Amino acid sequence: MPIVQVHLLEGRSTEQKKMLVSEMTASICLALEVRPEQVRIILSEISHGDYAVGGELFSEKKS
């Protein structure tokens, strides 16, 4: 049983997450020759204040 964990910055819509897990499941099934009901996907959303790039919090990053 494949278990995949995905870390995302918060802000994606439910529809986007549905599409993501659907596409990932199809790819995992193809690559690993498993059935969709065997695939587990964990989505972990990270707030912009809990993520840093180049020593700067993403929430404070300038465009």
Summary of the structure (lengths in Angstrom):
residues: 63
radius of gyration: 15.0
end to end distance: 40.9
largest distance: 44.1
contacts: 132
relative contact order: 0.26
helix: 44%
strand: 29%
